[in-house]
């Protein structure tokens, strides 16, 4: 039984992504990383040697994992 005249027989598929499909995730990752690493001026202790956003995230993950441990 034939699949018709438009059926593919080679089995290879080429997929090309548009340029923005790669740029959008890279820009989003870079901007979120910049938000985590740059201390916020609204927080009084972070700009003068206080705990930054990255250390707070690490502490939160450690606390959450410690609660999960048996």
DRENLO-752455 format. One line per field, with one value per atom (N, C-alpha, C): residue in one letter; chain; x, y, z. Coordinates in pm, 1 decimal, decimal comma, m for minus. Layout:
BEGIN
code: (A; ...)
unit: (A; ...)
px: (X; ...)
py: (Y; ...)
pz: (Z; ...)
END
This chain:
BEGIN
code: (X; X; X; X; X; X; X; X; X; X; X; X; X; X; X; X; X; X; X; X; X; X; X; X; X; X; X; X; X; X; X; X; X; X; X; X; X; X; X; X; X; X; X; X; X; X; X; X; X; X; X; X; X; X; X; X; X; X; X; X; X; X; X; X; X; X; X; X; X; X; X; X; X; X; X; X; X; X; X; X; X; X; X; X; X; X; X; X; X; X; X; X; X; X; X; X; X; X; X; X; X; X; X; X; X; X; X; X; X; X; X; X; X; X; X; X; X; X; X; X; X; X; X; X; X; X; X; X; X; X; X; X; X; X; X; X; X; X; X; X; X; X; X; X; X; X; X; X; X; X; X; X; X; X; X; X; X; X; X; X; X; X; X; X; X; X; X; X; X; X; X; X; X; X; X; X; X; X; X; X; X; X; X; X; X; X; X; X; X; X; X; X; X; X; X; X; X; X; X; X; X; X; X; X; X; X; X; X; X; X)
unit: (A; A; A; A; A; A; A; A; A; A; A; A; A; A; A; A; A; A; A; A; A; A; A; A; A; A; A; A; A; A; A; A; A; A; A; A; A; A; A; A; A; A; A; A; A; A; A; A; A; A; A; A; A; A; A; A; A; A; A; A; A; A; A; A; A; A; A; A; A; A; A; A; A; A; A; A; A; A; A; A; A; A; A; A; A; A; A; A; A; A; A; A; A; A; A; A; A; A; A; A; A; A; A; A; A; A; A; A; A; A; A; A; A; A; A; A; A; A; A; A; A; A; A; A; A; A; A; A; A; A; A; A; A; A; A; A; A; A; A; A; A; A; A; A; A; A; A; A; A; A; A; A; A; A; A; A; A; A; A; A; A; A; A; A; A; A; A; A; A; A; A; A; A; A; A; A; A; A; A; A; A; A; A; A; A; A; A; A; A; A; A; A; A; A; A; A; A; A; A; A; A; A; A; A; A; A; A; A; A; A)
px: (84,2; 0,0; 88,9; 64,3; 145,0; 92,5; 187,7; 150,9; 115,1; 137,4; 103,3; 227,6; 208,6; 322,6; 403,7; 346,9; 417,6; 484,4; 487,0; 546,1; 698,5; 758,2; 904,7; 959,2; 1066,6; 1127,4; 1267,9; 1328,8; 1467,4; 1481,1; 1387,1; 1392,8; 1473,3; 1530,4; 1604,7; 1518,4; 1529,8; 1453,1; 1550,3; 1545,3; 1628,0; 1539,9; 1584,4; 1510,0; 1600,3; 1552,9; 1629,9; 1552,8; 1622,2; 1560,3; 1579,5; 1482,7; 1504,1; 1605,0; 1665,1; 1769,8; 1719,7; 1594,4; 1542,6; 1515,9; 1508,1; 1484,5; 1605,4; 1721,0; 1840,8; 1870,9; 1840,5; 1875,0; 1788,7; 1660,5; 1570,0; 1610,4; 1637,1; 1680,4; 1815,3; 1905,9; 2036,6; 2020,8; 1940,4; 1918,4; 1846,1; 1748,6; 1676,7; 1769,9; 1854,4; 1947,4; 2046,8; 2100,8; 2198,9; 2136,3; 2013,7; 1950,8; 1917,3; 1871,3; 1844,2; 1972,8; 2079,8; 2208,3; 2259,2; 2239,2; 2280,6; 2198,7; 2070,4; 1987,7; 2032,7; 2079,8; 2126,0; 2261,2; 2348,3; 2483,8; 2499,7; 2416,2; 2426,4; 2343,7; 2405,9; 2329,6; 2226,0; 2111,9; 2004,8; 2031,9; 2010,7; 2037,6; 1928,5; 1813,5; 1705,0; 1729,3; 1816,9; 1845,9; 1963,4; 1945,9; 2050,0; 2180,7; 2177,9; 2300,4; 2372,8; 2309,5; 2369,9; 2483,7; 2479,3; 2583,0; 2709,2; 2700,9; 2815,2; 2863,4; 2879,9; 2935,4; 2833,2; 2707,8; 2605,3; 2579,0; 2490,4; 2462,4; 2394,3; 2446,2; 2390,4; 2281,0; 2227,5; 2117,8; 2163,0; 2284,7; 2332,5; 2349,6; 2406,4; 2426,1; 2292,9; 2194,2; 2062,4; 1997,1; 2014,3; 1958,1; 2025,6; 2158,2; 2231,0; 2187,3; 2172,8; 2126,5; 1986,1; 1900,2; 1764,1; 1764,6; 1845,7; 1853,3; 1909,3; 2013,0; 2070,0; 1967,6; 1891,0; 1788,4; 1679,6; 1638,4; 1533,6; 1582,0; 1707,0; 1760,2; 1782,0; 1816,6; 1835,0; 1702,7; 1595,4; 1463,5; 1417,7; 1463,7; 1425,4; 1501,2; 1620,1; 1704,2; 1637,9; 1648,8; 1586,1; 1660,8)
py: (m116,8; 0,0; 123,3; 215,1; 334,6; 445,3; 526,6; 636,9; 762,8; 762,7; 879,2; 941,9; 1033,8; 1093,1; 1190,1; 1242,2; 1339,9; 1278,3; 1148,3; 1082,3; 1092,2; 1113,1; 1118,9; 976,9; 954,2; 822,0; 823,5; 941,0; 946,7; 926,3; 970,5; 952,3; 1058,6; 1154,0; 1260,1; 1384,7; 1452,1; 1573,9; 1682,7; 1793,7; 1907,1; 2011,7; 2054,9; 2156,0; 2275,5; 2391,3; 2514,0; 2603,6; 2646,7; 2736,7; 2881,1; 2964,3; 3107,0; 3163,7; 3277,2; 3334,4; 3367,3; 3407,3; 3447,5; 3329,3; 3208,5; 3090,7; 3058,8; 3103,6; 3086,5; 3212,0; 3328,4; 3453,1; 3477,0; 3446,8; 3474,1; 3399,0; 3268,1; 3201,2; 3251,0; 3286,1; 3336,5; 3470,7; 3558,7; 3690,2; 3674,3; 3585,9; 3564,4; 3510,5; 3414,7; 3358,5; 3464,7; 3542,2; 3644,4; 3752,5; 3792,5; 3896,2; 3845,2; 3720,8; 3666,1; 3647,2; 3606,8; 3593,3; 3729,5; 3831,4; 3966,1; 4015,9; 3983,9; 4024,3; 3956,5; 3834,2; 3764,1; 3814,6; 3853,1; 3888,7; 4035,1; 4123,6; 4266,3; 4292,5; 4350,2; 4377,6; 4487,3; 4471,2; 4570,7; 4689,0; 4808,7; 4927,8; 4950,9; 4886,9; 4904,8; 4826,1; 4727,1; 4648,8; 4711,9; 4751,1; 4827,8; 4751,8; 4624,1; 4554,2; 4490,7; 4477,9; 4401,5; 4474,1; 4607,4; 4680,3; 4698,2; 4675,6; 4700,3; 4573,3; 4468,5; 4345,2; 4252,3; 4285,7; 4198,9; 4082,2; 3993,2; 3877,3; 3919,7; 3872,8; 3905,0; 3808,4; 3827,5; 3744,6; 3601,5; 3584,9; 3450,0; 3370,0; 3430,3; 3357,6; 3324,4; 3413,9; 3382,6; 3266,7; 3260,2; 3149,3; 3018,5; 3021,0; 2900,2; 2856,3; 2950,8; 2916,7; 2857,9; 2912,2; 2859,9; 2716,2; 2689,1; 2553,6; 2457,7; 2500,2; 2414,5; 2384,9; 2486,0; 2466,2; 2372,2; 2390,2; 2304,0; 2159,3; 2141,0; 2005,2; 1941,5; 2022,3; 1969,0; 1921,1; 1988,2; 1944,4; 1817,1; 1792,9; 1672,6; 1549,9; 1569,1; 1455,7; 1375,0; 1242,2; 1158,1; 1161,8)
pz: (0,0; 0,0; 0,0; m86,3; m101,1; m10,8; 40,4; 128,8; 51,4; m75,8; m156,8; m216,6; m309,1; m378,9; m293,4; m185,8; m103,4; 19,0; 30,5; 147,1; 142,2; 258,7; 267,0; 275,2; 207,0; 209,8; 267,8; 283,4; 328,7; 479,3; 560,4; 703,9; 776,3; 707,7; 774,7; 783,1; 896,4; 918,5; 960,0; 892,6; 929,7; 995,3; 1111,5; 1184,6; 1206,9; 1169,4; 1190,5; 1285,4; 1390,5; 1486,4; 1442,4; 1468,3; 1441,7; 1541,8; 1510,5; 1594,5; 1734,3; 1747,1; 1876,5; 1968,7; 1914,0; 1997,3; 2084,7; 2046,6; 2127,7; 2209,5; 2155,6; 2222,5; 2345,9; 2339,0; 2451,2; 2577,8; 2574,6; 2698,2; 2749,6; 2661,0; 2704,0; 2774,0; 2718,5; 2780,0; 2913,8; 2920,5; 3046,1; 3154,1; 3119,5; 3216,6; 3263,1; 3171,2; 3207,5; 3296,1; 3266,3; 3347,2; 3487,0; 3499,2; 3632,2; 3711,3; 3645,1; 3712,9; 3759,9; 3678,9; 3718,5; 3836,8; 3839,9; 3953,6; 4082,5; 4072,6; 4192,0; 4240,7; 4149,6; 4189,2; 4227,4; 4177,2; 4209,4; 4334,5; 4437,7; 4559,4; 4536,4; 4596,9; 4582,0; 4673,7; 4622,3; 4703,2; 4808,1; 4791,9; 4887,4; 5016,1; 5011,5; 5130,5; 5202,4; 5328,8; 5396,5; 5420,2; 5447,7; 5482,0; 5365,7; 5251,7; 5143,0; 5073,2; 5067,3; 4995,3; 5079,4; 5209,1; 5296,1; 5364,0; 5287,5; 5340,7; 5403,2; 5395,8; 5450,4; 5357,4; 5397,7; 5312,3; 5182,4; 5070,7; 4940,6; 4901,2; 4785,2; 4737,7; 4711,5; 4659,6; 4629,0; 4756,7; 4858,9; 4984,2; 5050,2; 5036,8; 5092,5; 5019,0; 4887,0; 4810,5; 4850,6; 4866,2; 4906,7; 5045,9; 5138,4; 5273,0; 5270,5; 5187,0; 5176,2; 5125,3; 5023,8; 4968,5; 5073,3; 5146,4; 5250,2; 5359,0; 5399,2; 5501,6; 5452,4; 5328,3; 5272,6; 5260,8; 5222,0; 5210,6; 5348,4; 5447,7; 5583,7; 5640,5; 5606,7; 5656,0; 5588,2; 5465,5; 5390,9; 5437,8; 5496,1; 5533,7; 5646,2; 5640,4; 5744,4; 5874,9)
END
